[in-house]
Amino acid sequence: MKHRMVYFVLILAVLVSACNLAGNNVPTQTVAPLVTSAIPCGDGVCSGPENAQNCPADCTVSAKSTDSVSSTTPEETLKPAPVLQGDAPLFMTTMTHMEGNWNDDQNEGIFLRHVEELRYGMDLAEEYGALLTIESEKPFARANTKWNLNIMAEIRDRGFGVGTHCDIGYKEPPISVEKFAAMFTENKSLVDALIGAENNLGCSGGGSVNDWALAASQAGFKYLDGIVSMHYLSMPIQNRPGSEWTDEFIRDEHFHLNSPTDLYQRIYPFEVANAQDFLPDENPVIVVSSGELGLFSAMAEKGREYGGGPILHDDEFTFDKTDVDALLEKIQEVNQNRDRTRIAKLCVYLPANAYVPENEEVLRYFFELMQTLQEQGIITWATQRQVYEAYVEWNK
């Protein structure tokens, strides 16, 4: 009884302190938007002055509660957070790469299997108002023309995102910006021919020892997404996360870690003049649009986070509801702590072979949870291009 009384007094003290913040100017990065009425911490609703810091019982998902999420409905699981009119949105995005080492342009059967997977994913996503973004490397782009089936245009026409995958530069030695830009241009031209240059504004990837920002810009791209640790290769060691981040460290299985490594640096798009660091520049040439949470099937294990779980090959992770639960926890965390004056973005990577009937249950669980979050005003679905366009408009 004595411990319970002390705990009760402590909670009252926290609530009084939190409520007193309502009249002060406090950073939106660490304090959620305030409302005029206080609701007791511990009632199961994250509301009012409560946030992850002053009321973790209501505003975070513990490991124990995360384990139980899969057995509840989205309505039972999600706690609406107050959203002020005029807040910058928190965009939810996906990324699917049609890879550069595939042979779709040589094997029609493989191409048609990939088409079937993409259509399956789009069909499910449409049921829940979700948006996917599909980005193509050279083999898949060529296959669209060779096999007389322009699935990239179909994706565009169905209202989903389209763009270019730039699986280039990682193995290249130092070369001129012009030579590197020619590699970006080759990829862009193939996709331009399928969907129109006006619809092909962004490239995913391109990390290299060479200046990927200048090269992608010279090729005509407006933004870069799919930002991972290989993008640090262009930066001097003092601009990397630590002294251990040598080229060898990055190339030794650490090349696909979500970057920038600081979550609250990478969720906000920003503009750069070059690839010397991950800081906004004057006279920028391109928008860096990360928000990366990495391979979706590795989320529960934190397999794409620096200092996280085991670094395994993509196919060694199992895609299940625990990954969706981990995403839900991350969204709730970001929603409580983000700067609401800035466009924010989160992105999960789903390979094409995730869109198969064997994954229907987990995909529906994902889409249903995101649908509820969108209805509550916590996230807004977007394509990669839409994030870029919203960022430009917001910052006029």
C-alpha positions in Angstrom: 0.0 0.0 0.0 2.9 2.3 0.9 4.5 1.8 -2.6 1.1 2.4 -4.3 0.7 5.7 -2.4 4.2 6.9 -3.4 3.5 5.9 -7.0 0.2 7.8 -7.0 1.8 11.0 -5.6 4.6 10.8 -8.2 2.0 10.5 -11.0 0.1 13.6 -9.6 3.4 15.6 -9.5 4.2 14.7 -13.1 0.7 15.6 -14.3 0.8 19.0 -12.5 4.2 19.7 -14.0 3.0 18.7 -17.5 -0.1 20.8 -17.2 1.9 23.8 -16.2 3.8 23.6 -19.5 0.7 24.5 -21.4 1.3 28.2 -20.8 5.0 28.1 -21.8 6.8 28.0 -25.1 8.2 24.5 -25.3 10.0 22.8 -28.2 7.6 20.7 -30.3 10.4 18.2 -30.9 10.1 16.8 -27.4 6.6 17.8 -26.2 3.4 16.7 -27.9 0.8 19.4 -28.8 -1.1 20.4 -25.6 -4.8 20.7 -25.0 -6.6 22.5 -22.3 -7.9 19.6 -20.2 -5.7 17.0 -18.5 -6.6 13.3 -18.5 -5.1 11.1 -15.8 -2.0 9.1 -16.8 -2.7 5.4 -16.7 -6.2 5.5 -18.2 -5.0 3.9 -21.4 -5.4 7.1 -23.6 -2.4 9.2 -24.6 -4.0 12.7 -24.6 -3.5 16.2 -23.5 -0.1 17.0 -21.9 0.8 13.3 -21.8 3.7 12.2 -23.9 6.3 9.5 -24.0 8.4 11.2 -21.4 5.8 12.1 -18.8 3.4 9.2 -19.3 5.1 6.2 -20.8 2.2 4.0 -19.6 -0.2 5.6 -22.1 2.1 7.0 -24.8 4.6 4.2 -25.6 4.2 0.6 -26.6 6.1 -1.6 -24.2 7.7 -4.9 -25.2 4.9 -6.7 -23.4 2.1 -4.8 -25.0 3.8 -5.1 -28.4 3.6 -8.8 -28.1 -0.1 -8.7 -27.6 -0.9 -6.3 -30.4 -1.5 -9.0 -33.0 -4.4 -10.4 -31.0 -6.3 -7.1 -30.9 -8.1 -5.0 -33.5 -6.5 -1.8 -34.7 -9.2 0.2 -32.9 -8.3 -1.4 -29.6 -4.6 -0.9 -30.1 -4.2 2.6 -31.4 -4.4 5.7 -29.2 -5.3 8.9 -31.0 -2.8 11.7 -30.4 -3.9 15.4 -30.6 -3.1 17.0 -33.9 -3.2 20.7 -34.2 -4.7 22.3 -37.3 -1.9 23.4 -39.5 0.6 20.7 -38.4 3.0 19.6 -41.0 2.0 16.0 -42.0 3.8 12.8 -41.0 3.9 10.9 -44.3 3.8 7.1 -44.5 5.5 5.7 -47.6 6.8 2.4 -49.0 9.5 1.6 -51.4 9.8 -1.4 -53.8 12.8 -1.9 -56.0 12.8 -3.7 -59.3 16.5 -4.7 -58.9 19.5 -4.1 -61.2 20.7 -7.7 -60.9 17.4 -9.2 -62.2 17.0 -10.7 -65.7 13.5 -9.6 -66.5 14.6 -8.4 -69.8 15.9 -11.9 -70.6 13.3 -14.1 -69.1 9.6 -13.2 -69.8 8.4 -15.7 -67.2 10.3 -13.9 -64.4 9.0 -10.6 -65.7 5.4 -11.8 -65.6 5.9 -13.2 -62.1 7.0 -9.8 -60.9 4.1 -8.1 -62.7 1.7 -10.5 -60.9 3.3 -9.7 -57.5 3.0 -5.9 -58.1 -0.6 -6.2 -59.2 -1.4 -8.3 -56.1 0.2 -5.7 -53.9 -1.7 -2.8 -55.5 -5.0 -4.7 -55.3 -4.6 -5.2 -51.6 -3.3 -1.6 -51.0 -6.3 -0.1 -52.9 -8.7 -1.8 -50.5 -7.3 0.2 -47.6 -6.4 3.5 -49.4 -2.7 2.7 -49.1 -0.1 4.0 -51.5 2.9 2.0 -52.8 5.9 3.4 -54.7 7.7 1.2 -57.3 11.1 2.2 -58.5 12.8 0.4 -61.5 16.4 -0.4 -62.4 17.5 -1.1 -66.0 16.5 -4.8 -66.5 12.9 -4.4 -65.4 12.5 -1.1 -67.3 13.8 -2.7 -70.5 11.5 -5.7 -70.0 8.4 -3.4 -70.0 9.3 -2.5 -73.5 10.6 -5.9 -74.7 7.6 -7.9 -73.5 5.1 -5.2 -74.6 3.6 -4.8 -71.1 4.1 -1.3 -69.6 3.4 -2.2 -65.9 5.2 1.0 -64.8 2.6 3.1 -66.7 -0.2 0.9 -65.2 1.2 1.6 -61.7 1.2 5.4 -62.5 -2.3 5.3 -63.9 -3.7 3.5 -60.8 -2.4 6.3 -58.7 0.6 4.7 -57.1 4.1 6.0 -57.0 6.7 5.4 -59.8 10.3 6.3 -60.0 13.8 5.1 -60.8 16.0 2.7 -58.8 19.7 3.7 -59.1 21.6 0.6 -58.0 24.8 2.3 -59.3 28.0 3.7 -58.0 28.6 1.5 -55.0 31.4 -0.4 -56.6 32.8 2.4 -58.7 36.2 4.0 -58.0 36.4 7.8 -57.8 35.2 9.3 -61.1 34.1 12.7 -62.3 30.7 14.0 -61.5 29.9 14.0 -65.3 30.7 10.3 -65.6 28.7 9.5 -62.6 25.8 11.6 -63.8 25.8 9.7 -67.1 25.1 6.5 -65.1 22.1 8.2 -63.4 20.9 9.5 -66.8 21.0 6.0 -68.3 18.6 4.7 -65.7 16.4 7.8 -65.8 16.0 7.7 -69.6 14.7 4.1 -69.5 12.1 4.9 -67.0 11.2 8.3 -68.6 10.3 6.4 -71.7 7.8 4.3 -69.8 6.1 6.9 -67.6 7.1 10.3 -68.9 10.0 12.5 -67.5 7.4 14.7 -65.8 6.4 11.7 -63.6 10.0 10.5 -63.0 11.4 13.0 -60.5 13.2 10.8 -58.0 15.8 8.2 -57.8 16.3 5.7 -55.0 19.8 4.7 -54.1 23.0 5.9 -55.8 25.3 5.8 -52.7 28.9 6.0 -53.7 32.4 7.4 -53.0 31.4 9.8 -55.7 29.2 12.9 -55.2 25.7 11.3 -55.6 23.9 14.6 -55.0 25.6 16.5 -57.8 25.4 13.6 -60.2 21.7 12.8 -59.6 20.9 16.5 -60.0 22.8 16.8 -63.2 20.8 13.8 -64.5 17.6 15.7 -63.9 16.4 14.2 -60.6 14.8 16.4 -58.1 15.0 14.2 -55.0 16.8 11.1 -53.7 15.2 8.5 -51.5 16.4 5.1 -50.3 19.1 6.7 -48.3 21.3 4.1 -46.6 24.8 3.9 -45.1 26.5 3.5 -48.5 25.7 7.2 -49.0 28.2 8.0 -46.2 31.0 6.8 -48.6 31.1 10.2 -50.3 31.7 12.0 -47.0 34.9 12.6 -45.1 35.3 10.5 -41.9 34.6 13.5 -39.6 31.1 13.8 -41.2 30.3 10.1 -40.6 28.6 8.7 -37.5 31.9 7.7 -35.9 35.6 7.1 -36.5 34.8 3.4 -37.0 32.8 4.3 -40.1 35.6 3.6 -42.6 34.9 2.6 -46.2 35.8 -0.9 -45.2 33.3 -0.9 -42.3 30.5 0.3 -44.6 31.3 -2.2 -47.3 31.6 -5.0 -44.8 27.9 -5.8 -44.5 27.0 -2.3 -43.1 26.0 -0.7 -46.4 22.2 -1.0 -46.0 21.7 0.6 -42.6 19.1 3.3 -42.4 20.7 6.7 -42.8 21.2 9.3 -41.5 21.7 7.1 -38.4 19.9 9.6 -36.1 16.1 8.9 -36.5 15.2 12.6 -35.9 17.6 13.7 -38.5 16.4 11.4 -41.2 12.6 11.8 -40.9 12.8 15.3 -42.2 13.5 15.9 -45.9 16.3 18.5 -46.5 18.2 20.1 -49.4 21.9 19.7 -50.1 24.4 21.3 -52.5 26.7 18.3 -52.5 27.2 14.9 -50.8 29.8 16.0 -48.3 27.4 15.6 -45.3 23.8 15.1 -44.3 23.2 18.8 -43.4 21.1 21.3 -45.2 23.0 23.7 -47.6 22.6 27.1 -49.1 22.1 27.0 -52.9 21.0 23.3 -52.9 20.7 21.2 -55.9 18.6 18.2 -54.7 16.2 17.1 -51.9 17.3 14.3 -49.7 14.2 12.4 -48.7 15.0 9.5 -46.3 12.7 8.6 -43.4 14.1 5.1 -43.9 13.0 2.3 -41.5 14.6 -0.3 -43.8 13.5 -3.7 -44.8 10.0 -4.2 -43.4 10.7 -7.9 -42.5 13.7 -6.8 -40.4 11.9 -4.2 -38.2 11.1 -6.4 -35.3 14.8 -7.4 -35.1 16.0 -3.8 -35.8 18.1 -5.5 -38.5 18.7 -2.3 -40.5 19.4 0.1 -37.6 23.0 1.0 -36.6 23.6 -0.7 -33.3 20.4 -2.8 -33.7 19.9 -6.4 -34.3 21.7 -9.0 -36.5 22.7 -8.0 -40.0 21.3 -10.7 -42.2 20.5 -11.1 -45.9 17.0 -10.0 -46.8 15.6 -13.5 -47.3 16.8 -14.5 -43.8 14.2 -12.4 -42.1 10.6 -13.5 -41.6 7.9 -11.0 -42.5 5.1 -11.3 -39.8 2.9 -9.3 -37.5 5.7 -8.5 -35.1 7.3 -6.4 -37.8 4.0 -4.4 -38.2 3.8 -4.1 -34.4 7.3 -2.7 -34.4 6.4 -0.2 -37.1 3.3 0.9 -35.1 5.5 1.5 -32.0 7.9 3.6 -34.1 5.1 5.7 -35.6 3.7 6.4 -32.2 7.1 7.4 -30.9 7.7 9.7 -33.9 4.3 11.2 -33.7 4.8 12.2 -30.0 8.3 13.7 -30.5 8.4 15.1 -34.0 8.7 18.8 -34.9 5.2 19.6 -36.2 6.4 22.6 -38.1 8.4 20.4 -40.5 7.3 17.8 -43.1 8.1 14.4 -41.8 8.3 11.0 -43.5 8.7 7.3 -42.7 9.4 4.6 -45.2 9.4 0.8 -45.1 11.0 -1.3 -47.9 8.9 -4.1 -49.3 10.5 -6.3 -52.0 8.3 -7.4 -54.8 8.1 -10.9 -53.5 6.4 -9.7 -50.3 3.3 -9.2 -52.4 2.2 -12.8 -52.5 -0.9 -14.6 -51.1 1.3 -16.2 -48.4 1.7 -12.8 -46.9 -2.0 -11.7 -47.3 -2.7 -11.8 -43.5 0.3 -9.7 -42.5 -0.2 -7.3 -45.4 -3.9 -6.8 -44.5 -2.9 -6.3 -40.9 -0.4 -3.6 -42.0 -2.8 -1.8 -44.3 -5.6 -1.9 -41.8 -3.5 -0.4 -39.0 -2.2 2.3 -41.3 -5.8 3.0 -42.4 -6.8 3.5 -38.8 -3.8 5.8 -38.2 -4.7 7.9 -41.2 -8.3 8.2 -40.1 -7.1 9.4 -36.7 -4.9 12.0 -38.4 -1.6 10.6 -37.3 -0.2 9.6 -40.7 -0.9 10.5 -44.3 -0.2 8.0 -47.0 2.0 9.4 -49.8 4.1 8.3 -52.7 7.8 9.3 -52.7 7.1 12.0 -55.3 4.2 13.4 -53.2 6.5 13.8 -50.2 8.9 15.8 -52.4 6.2 18.0 -53.8 4.6 18.5 -50.3 8.1 19.5 -49.0 8.6 22.0 -51.8 5.1 23.5 -51.3 5.4 23.7 -47.5 8.8 25.5 -47.6 7.8 28.1 -50.2 
